[in-house]
Amino acid sequence: MANGYLTTHVLDTARGMPASGLAITLYRIEGEARVQLSRMVTNADGRTDAPILPKDQFAPGTYELVFEAGDYLDAIGSQPETPRFLDQIPLRFGISDPDAHYHVPLLLSPFGYSTYRGS
């Protein structure tokens, strides 16, 4: 069994605080198909209460996290434009080491975002 797992952390850089209440969906990419594995919402610390991909489901492959940034930004009143400048933010990445901790944070503002492989 793999010992790795996947986590995230969403920070609202415009407000200087965690992005609480932001929905995130995880997919495994299988050829041209996306298979949904989990859907979670960030807590008051901008994290999920459990790993997005726990040890018992963790395997090498290609994955995609979809952050519902538009809904979050609308809820806090930071995105007055129609249509939304940011809506869903898909991040596609690969997992190669079944025993590693993969941490994929999102730094979010109303008009931009960035990510990196954290620890």
C-alpha positions in Angstrom: 0.0 0.0 0.0 1.2 3.5 -0.8 2.1 5.8 2.0 1.7 9.1 0.0 -1.2 11.5 0.2 -2.4 14.8 -1.4 -3.2 18.0 0.4 -3.9 21.6 -0.5 -4.1 25.0 1.1 -5.9 28.0 -0.4 -4.8 31.5 0.6 -6.6 34.7 -0.4 -3.7 37.0 -1.1 -5.9 40.0 -1.7 -7.3 39.8 1.8 -4.2 38.3 3.5 -6.1 35.3 4.9 -7.1 31.7 4.3 -9.8 31.2 1.7 -12.5 29.5 3.7 -15.5 27.9 2.0 -13.9 27.3 -1.4 -15.0 24.0 -3.1 -12.4 21.8 -4.6 -12.9 18.7 -6.8 -10.2 16.1 -7.5 -10.1 14.1 -10.7 -7.9 11.3 -11.9 -7.1 11.7 -15.6 -7.6 8.4 -17.5 -6.9 8.9 -21.2 -9.4 11.6 -22.4 -11.7 11.0 -19.3 -11.8 12.7 -15.9 -12.9 10.4 -13.1 -14.0 12.3 -10.0 -12.4 11.0 -6.8 -13.4 13.6 -4.2 -15.0 16.9 -3.5 -14.3 19.0 -0.5 -14.6 22.5 0.9 -11.9 24.4 2.6 -12.1 25.1 6.3 -11.4 28.3 8.3 -7.7 27.7 7.8 -8.0 27.4 4.0 -7.3 23.6 4.1 -9.5 20.5 3.8 -10.2 18.6 7.0 -8.7 15.4 5.5 -6.3 14.7 2.6 -7.9 15.2 -0.8 -6.4 11.9 -1.9 -5.8 9.6 1.1 -3.2 6.8 1.4 -5.7 4.1 0.5 -6.5 5.7 -2.9 -3.0 7.2 -3.6 -1.3 6.0 -6.8 1.0 7.4 -9.5 -0.8 9.1 -12.3 -2.1 12.3 -13.7 -4.6 14.3 -11.6 -6.5 17.5 -11.8 -7.7 19.8 -8.9 -10.5 22.2 -9.8 -10.8 25.1 -7.5 -14.2 26.9 -7.6 -12.7 30.3 -7.3 -15.6 32.2 -8.9 -18.1 31.0 -6.4 -15.7 31.9 -3.5 -14.9 35.3 -4.9 -18.7 36.0 -5.5 -19.5 35.0 -1.9 -17.0 37.4 -0.4 -18.0 40.2 -2.8 -14.6 40.4 -4.6 -15.7 39.8 -8.1 -18.3 42.3 -9.4 -17.7 41.7 -13.1 -20.0 39.7 -15.3 -18.9 37.4 -16.8 -16.5 36.4 -14.0 -12.8 37.1 -14.7 -11.9 33.9 -12.7 -14.2 31.0 -12.4 -13.0 27.5 -12.2 -9.2 27.1 -11.8 -8.0 23.7 -13.1 -4.5 22.5 -12.0 -3.3 19.4 -13.7 -0.3 17.6 -12.2 1.4 14.3 -12.0 2.2 12.0 -9.1 5.1 9.8 -9.6 6.2 8.7 -6.1 3.5 6.6 -4.3 5.2 7.2 -0.9 5.5 11.0 -1.0 3.4 13.8 0.4 2.2 16.0 -2.5 1.0 19.4 -1.4 -0.5 21.7 -4.1 -1.4 25.1 -2.6 -3.2 27.9 -4.4 -2.5 31.6 -3.9 -5.6 33.4 -5.1 -6.7 37.0 -5.7 -9.7 38.3 -7.8 -7.5 38.7 -10.9 -4.8 36.1 -10.6 -3.4 33.0 -9.0 -0.3 31.0 -8.6 0.6 27.5 -7.4 3.7 25.4 -6.7 4.6 22.0 -5.2 4.7 22.6 -1.5 5.8 20.4 1.3 
